[in-house]
Amino acid sequence: MSTDVAQLAADRYEIADALHRYAFGLDHGDADSLASALTEDCVFDFTPAGKKLKLDFSKLKGRQAILDGVLPLIGPLDTSHTASNLQIEISDDSATLSAYVMSQHFMPREGSRRASENALLMNRYDCDLVRDGPKWRFKRITIDNAWCQGDPEILNALATYRALTSKPKPSK
C-alpha cells in the first residue's frame, strides 16, 4: 500500500487551517469564519474545562447553537487564541486532532493596561473532523483545561454583560 504524500500534506494543512479558522472566528467575532470550521451537526463540549474553572457551560450541539452560544461570550472580549502541538491522525474522510490552544482574554480595550482583569487559559483540544470537499470541518470539539492564570470568571455571562455595558455609547 502506497501513501499519497501530497494528499497527506494537503489534508494536514487543511485540518490545521480548520483550527485556525475557528480561532480567527473567536478572536474577531467573525461568525462566517467560525461557521466555516464546523459541520452542521458539530458538538462543542467545554464542560471538562468548565468544571475545572468553575464555569457553568453546557454542551452545544449544532453549528448555529455554537455560534449563538460562544460568540456572545467571547466576542465582546479582547481575545487571542494560539494553537500548538497539533497531533493529526487521518483515516479516509475522517480525522482526529489533539492540540494545545492558549487563549488570553481581557475586558474590552483593557488588554494593554497594566493589571487589567484577564484570564490566560491553556486548554487541551480533542477533536474529530470530517472531510468536506477540499476542506475539513470539526464534527466534535472537546476542551479540557490544563492550567489557568488570572480570573476565568471573565468568561461568564456577567463578564459579557459588563463588557457590553462598558462600551461607549454612540454620540448623537
Secondary structure, DSSP 8 states (H G I E B T S, - for coil): ----HHHHHHHHHHHHHHHHHHHHHHHHT-HHHHHHTEEEEEEEE-HHHHHHHT-----EESHHHHHHHHHHHHTTSEEEEEEEEEEEEEETTEEEEEEEEEEEEESTT-TTSTT--EEEEEEEEEEEEEEETTEEEEEEEEEEEEEEEE-GGGGSHHHHHHHHHHS-----
